Amino acid sequence: MDDKELINDMIVPLLHQWTKANALFKPPVINQCRTIELKLTKLWHKAVETSLGKGNLARKNEFLHTLDTLFDILTCKCSIQLCSESNCSHSGKRENNSHIDCGCPREKKIPVLELEFIKAQRTKAEGQGSMQMGSIDYSETKKQIANAKKREQIREREQKKKMKSEEAIQREEELCQDVYHFFDSSSDEQEATSDDIGRLFVSFKKSSPINVNATKLSELVDLSLEVLEPPLTTSLTSQELRNLKETPMQVPKWPSHTQSVERCVKMVTEAAGHVYSHERREDKSKKQEEDEKAKKQEKEEKQ
């Protein structure tokens, strides 16, 4: 068996051992398999060199220290302190007697319940530490598995929302792509084309037909079309028309057209009441009855 096969055989039980300690010990809290493989391969080569007597005493001591933390595959390498070592006020008052000043992303943080255990693993000497892995705490493991599933579901929902929003943005970009082609020219060309189109629509009697197959703003309408100017604008100069186009319309607080509409509504209401009112209908029905009676009397007299 070569070194690569040996390393691959070690990775699976190593990951199982970490997961047994805590269900949250999985990527990205711990390293990916490829990172672990590279770490073990590098250390294997150092072990071969040390066994052959290569290197000085300092390198040998460094190698032995690395062996003590060989299976520390956590992504977070932040320093952990015991409350008893730092004279913390929480010492002996809570289940976890350690704390960490960690700036890692939330998904890579070490579970709080395991800080003391990780501290012991990182400070052990010659393979011995103050804490070792024991049998599984089934009740705590069930809680950890449930929490891990909830976090995974939340992460999946967030990813789905992100994908939906990205798809919506992509659809909007596709819909607006044709519109963007109208404004792909320089600012001077856009301004000149806008003036020509505005002059065409404001000054002339009929509008130029719109080219639905246009690929840019200057092709939207035919600016060379010859049309007649309406009588309404014949008394205005070109400068006055340009001022009308460039000056935004100021609507008065009580516009006259509103009063005109109210007056028209009042006149129509009065006219409708005069024609279709109750008294008008009664007068009309009485007149019809009188006309019918008069016709009957004329027929009887003739007979």
Secondary structure, 3 states (H helix, E strand, C coil): CCHHHHHHHHHHHHHHHHHHHCCCCCCCCECCHHHHHHHHHHHHHHHHHHHCCCCCHHHHHHHHHHHHCCCCCECCCCCEEECCCCCCCCCCCCCCCEEECCCCCHHHCCCHHHHHHHHHHHCCECCECCCCCCCCCHHHHHHHHHHHHHHHHHHHHHHHHHHHHHHHHHHHHHHHHHHHHCCCCCHHHHHHHHHHHHHHHHHCCCCCCECCCCCCHHHCECCCCCCCCCHHHCCCCHHHHHHHHHCCCCCCCCCHHHHHHHHHHHHHHHHHHHHHCHHHHHHHHHHHHHHHHHHHHHHHHHC
